[in-house]
Amino acid sequence: MRILLLIFSLSYLVSAQAQPRQLLVPGGIAIINLEPGNDSGYQFRNKPVLVTKIEGKPAALVGLPLSLKAGEHFIEKRSTGQVLKKFFEVKQKQYTTQHITITDKRKVNPYASDMERILAEKARKQKARNHYSIADVDVDFLRPVEGISTGSFGRRRVFNGQNRRPHSGMDIAADTGTPVIAPSAGRVIETGDFFFSGNLVYIDHGQGLISLFAHLSEIDVSVGEQVAKGQLIGKVGATGRVTGPHLHWSLGLNGNWIDPELFLPATD
């Protein structure tokens, strides 16, 4: 079994790597070139931004929240009494609306007895999303699971006729039990069975880049574990609020959920 998993992981490593792509819209990424030797200390909205190398040169990767308004924005750095700013222009994007029927009505309108659990889990998820660690980051991501991507990031969600928040990740449809791998190296910072998300795993990839994997049928890692790129972390399932088996993958950057597709190889 170990040999099969190794072959499975290596196939990803060979065929499915890509550096992130810029998309200057809410939910996208700004990639800003920085000066060598003067590339640290930049922030966006008072949060540090990820600094890596793109084509051998230092660059900041900035996660743009779905709520961001179109117009001019900037990252800034305060140094020796000066404020250095680098500007970028964001365009508006209109995301589509998705109507979904959930048969378990409790997952749409929870009971009063569910609220204590839901609020406690919300606090844990916010803490994980905003986690920050200083580390070099491998931004050549792998696709975490083989399956069909719905391209649903940013869609406004309507559950059983009721408006909910926009979709914060991408859904990849696959059979229950399909292996899910870590798209990049990192450390597991949260796991558990959550009311809405089902079995989930959070991985800290470093510098505010966080992956969330939800609705798993099985979790194969534990909190505090250092995982390698391509390592098995769980299996696709249909736990939590779902209509069928799939992987929900959210990718956070400087505290904002962004479109994970921008970290995957471009499709024709």
C-alpha positions as CSV (number, residue, x, y, z in Angstrom):
1,M,0.0,0.0,0.0
2,R,2.9,2.4,0.9
3,I,4.4,1.7,-2.6
4,L,1.2,2.5,-4.3
5,L,0.8,5.8,-2.4
6,L,4.3,6.8,-3.2
7,I,3.7,6.1,-6.9
8,F,0.5,8.1,-6.7
9,S,2.3,11.0,-5.1
10,L,5.2,11.0,-7.6
11,S,2.8,11.1,-10.5
12,Y,1.5,14.4,-9.2
13,L,5.0,15.7,-8.6
14,V,6.0,15.0,-12.2
15,S,2.8,16.2,-14.0
16,A,0.9,18.8,-12.1
17,Q,3.1,21.6,-10.8
18,A,2.5,25.3,-11.4
19,Q,3.4,28.7,-9.9
20,P,0.6,30.9,-8.9
21,R,-1.1,33.2,-11.5
22,Q,-2.1,36.8,-10.9
23,L,-5.7,37.7,-11.1
24,L,-6.5,41.3,-9.9
25,V,-10.2,40.8,-8.9
26,P,-11.8,40.1,-5.5
27,G,-10.9,36.6,-4.5
28,G,-7.8,36.7,-6.7
29,I,-4.0,37.3,-6.2
30,A,-1.8,40.3,-6.7
31,I,1.8,39.4,-7.6
32,I,4.0,42.4,-6.9
33,N,7.7,42.5,-7.8
34,L,10.1,43.5,-5.0
35,E,13.7,44.7,-4.8
36,P,16.2,42.1,-3.9
37,G,17.5,42.7,-0.4
38,N,14.6,44.9,0.4
39,D,11.7,42.4,0.1
40,S,10.6,41.9,3.8
41,G,8.2,43.8,6.0
42,Y,5.4,44.5,3.5
43,Q,1.8,44.4,4.7
44,F,-1.7,44.5,3.2
45,R,-4.4,45.8,5.4
46,N,-2.1,45.4,8.4
47,K,-1.3,41.8,7.7
48,P,2.1,40.5,6.5
49,V,2.2,39.3,2.9
50,L,3.8,36.2,1.6
51,V,7.2,36.8,-0.1
52,T,8.6,34.2,-2.4
53,K,10.5,34.0,-5.7
54,I,8.8,34.1,-9.1
55,E,11.2,33.2,-11.9
56,G,14.1,33.7,-9.6
57,K,13.1,37.2,-8.4
58,P,11.5,38.2,-5.1
59,A,7.7,38.9,-5.2
60,A,4.9,39.5,-2.8
61,L,1.7,37.3,-3.2
62,V,-1.3,39.2,-1.9
63,G,-4.6,37.5,-1.2
64,L,-7.5,39.8,-2.2
65,P,-10.8,39.3,-0.2
66,L,-14.1,38.7,-2.0
67,S,-15.4,41.9,-0.3
68,L,-12.6,44.1,-1.8
69,K,-13.9,47.0,-3.9
70,A,-12.6,47.7,-7.4
71,G,-9.9,50.5,-7.6
72,E,-6.4,51.2,-6.5
73,H,-4.9,49.3,-3.6
74,F,-1.4,49.0,-2.2
75,I,1.0,47.0,0.1
76,E,3.1,49.1,2.4
77,K,6.3,48.9,4.4
78,R,7.3,51.2,7.2
79,S,11.1,51.6,7.5
80,T,13.3,54.2,9.2
81,G,10.5,56.8,9.4
82,Q,9.5,56.2,5.8
83,V,6.4,54.5,4.3
84,L,7.0,52.6,1.1
85,K,4.0,51.7,-1.0
86,K,3.5,49.6,-4.0
87,F,0.2,50.1,-5.9
88,F,-2.0,47.7,-7.9
89,E,-5.3,48.1,-9.6
90,V,-8.2,45.7,-8.8
91,K,-11.1,45.2,-11.3
92,Q,-14.6,44.1,-10.2
93,K,-15.9,40.6,-10.9
94,Q,-19.4,39.4,-10.9
95,Y,-19.7,35.9,-9.6
96,T,-22.7,33.7,-10.4
97,T,-25.3,32.4,-8.0
98,Q,-25.7,28.7,-7.2
99,H,-29.0,27.3,-5.9
100,I,-28.5,24.1,-3.8
101,T,-31.1,21.8,-2.2
102,I,-29.9,20.2,1.0
103,T,-32.0,17.2,2.1
104,D,-30.8,17.5,5.8
105,K,-32.6,20.7,6.6
106,R,-30.9,20.8,10.0
107,K,-27.7,21.7,8.1
108,V,-29.4,24.8,6.7
109,N,-31.4,25.8,9.8
110,P,-29.6,24.3,12.8
111,Y,-31.4,23.6,16.0
112,A,-30.9,26.0,18.9
113,S,-29.0,23.1,20.6
114,D,-26.5,23.1,17.8
115,M,-25.4,26.7,18.2
116,E,-22.9,26.3,21.0
117,R,-21.1,23.7,18.9
118,I,-21.3,25.8,15.7
119,L,-20.0,29.0,17.4
120,A,-17.1,27.1,19.1
121,E,-16.1,25.6,15.7
122,K,-16.4,29.0,14.0
123,A,-13.8,30.4,16.5
124,R,-11.5,27.4,15.8
125,K,-11.8,27.9,12.0
126,Q,-11.1,31.7,12.3
127,K,-8.0,31.0,14.4
128,A,-6.7,28.5,11.8
129,R,-7.4,30.8,8.8
130,N,-5.5,33.6,10.4
131,H,-2.5,31.5,11.6
132,Y,0.9,32.8,10.6
133,S,4.3,31.2,10.7
134,I,7.7,32.3,9.3
135,A,8.8,29.7,6.8
136,D,9.9,29.4,3.2
137,V,6.9,28.4,1.1
138,D,6.8,26.0,-1.9
139,V,4.2,27.7,-4.1
140,D,4.5,25.1,-6.9
141,F,1.3,23.4,-5.8
142,L,0.0,20.0,-6.7
143,R,-3.7,19.2,-7.3
144,P,-4.9,17.7,-4.0
145,V,-7.3,15.1,-5.6
146,E,-8.1,13.6,-8.9
147,G,-11.7,14.5,-9.9
148,I,-13.9,17.1,-11.7
149,S,-13.6,20.7,-10.5
150,T,-16.9,22.6,-10.4
151,G,-15.2,26.0,-10.5
152,S,-17.5,27.2,-7.8
153,F,-15.3,29.6,-5.9
154,G,-16.9,32.9,-5.2
155,R,-20.4,31.8,-6.2
156,R,-23.2,33.2,-4.1
157,R,-24.9,30.3,-2.4
158,V,-28.6,29.8,-1.9
159,F,-29.5,26.8,0.3
160,N,-33.1,25.7,0.1
161,G,-34.1,29.2,-1.0
162,Q,-32.0,31.0,1.7
163,N,-29.1,33.2,0.9
164,R,-25.7,32.3,2.4
165,R,-22.2,33.5,2.1
166,P,-20.3,33.1,-1.2
167,H,-18.5,29.9,-1.6
168,S,-15.0,30.2,-0.1
169,G,-13.3,27.4,-2.0
170,M,-13.4,25.0,-4.9
171,D,-15.3,21.7,-5.0
172,I,-13.7,18.7,-6.7
173,A,-16.2,15.8,-7.3
174,A,-14.7,12.4,-6.7
175,D,-15.8,9.0,-5.3
176,T,-15.8,8.4,-1.6
177,G,-12.4,7.1,-0.5
178,T,-10.4,8.8,-3.3
179,P,-7.0,9.8,-1.8
180,V,-6.4,13.5,-0.9
181,I,-2.8,14.7,-0.8
182,A,-1.1,17.8,0.6
183,P,-0.6,20.2,-2.4
184,S,2.5,21.6,-0.7
185,A,4.5,20.9,2.4
186,G,3.3,22.2,5.7
187,R,2.1,21.6,9.3
188,V,-1.3,20.4,10.3
189,I,-2.8,23.0,12.6
190,E,-6.4,21.8,13.0
191,T,-8.5,18.7,12.4
192,G,-11.9,17.5,13.5
193,D,-15.5,16.6,12.7
194,F,-17.3,20.0,12.2
195,F,-21.1,20.6,11.9
196,F,-21.0,22.2,8.4
197,S,-17.6,21.1,7.1
198,G,-17.7,17.5,8.3
199,N,-14.2,16.0,8.7
200,L,-11.7,18.6,8.0
201,V,-8.0,19.3,7.9
202,Y,-6.1,22.7,8.0
203,I,-2.5,22.8,6.8
204,D,-0.2,25.8,7.4
205,H,2.1,26.1,4.4
206,G,3.9,29.2,5.9
207,Q,3.6,33.0,5.8
208,G,-0.2,33.0,6.0
209,L,-0.8,30.5,3.2
210,I,-3.4,28.0,4.7
211,S,-5.2,25.1,3.1
212,L,-8.6,23.8,4.3
213,F,-9.8,20.3,3.2
214,A,-13.4,19.6,4.1
215,H,-16.1,16.8,3.9
216,L,-13.5,14.0,4.2
217,S,-14.6,10.4,4.9
218,E,-11.3,9.8,6.7
219,I,-8.5,11.9,8.2
220,D,-5.0,10.4,8.0
221,V,-3.0,13.1,9.8
222,S,-3.0,14.7,13.2
223,V,-2.5,18.2,14.6
224,G,1.2,19.2,14.8
225,E,2.3,16.7,12.2
226,Q,4.7,18.0,9.5
227,V,3.4,16.8,6.1
228,A,5.4,16.5,2.9
229,K,4.3,17.6,-0.5
230,G,2.2,14.9,-2.0
231,Q,1.6,13.1,1.3
232,L,-1.8,11.4,1.9
233,I,-3.8,13.5,4.4
234,G,-7.3,12.0,4.0
235,K,-9.9,10.6,1.7
236,V,-12.9,12.2,-0.1
237,G,-16.2,11.9,1.6
238,A,-19.7,13.3,2.1
239,T,-19.6,14.5,5.7
240,G,-21.1,17.8,6.9
241,R,-23.4,19.9,4.7
242,V,-23.1,18.3,1.2
243,T,-25.2,16.9,-1.7
244,G,-22.7,14.2,-2.5
245,P,-19.1,13.1,-2.1
246,H,-16.5,15.7,-3.1
247,L,-13.5,17.6,-1.7
248,H,-14.0,21.2,-0.7
249,W,-10.6,22.9,-0.8
250,S,-10.2,26.4,0.5
251,L,-6.9,28.4,0.2
252,G,-6.3,31.3,2.5
253,L,-3.6,34.0,1.9
254,N,-3.0,36.8,4.5
255,G,-6.3,35.9,6.2
256,N,-8.4,36.0,3.0
257,W,-9.9,33.1,1.1
258,I,-8.8,33.2,-2.5
259,D,-9.5,31.1,-5.6
260,P,-7.3,27.9,-5.2
261,E,-7.4,27.4,-9.0
262,L,-4.8,30.2,-9.3
263,F,-2.2,27.9,-7.6
264,L,-2.9,25.0,-10.0
265,P,-1.7,24.4,-13.5
266,A,-3.7,26.4,-16.1
267,T,-6.1,24.2,-18.1
268,D,-6.7,24.7,-21.8
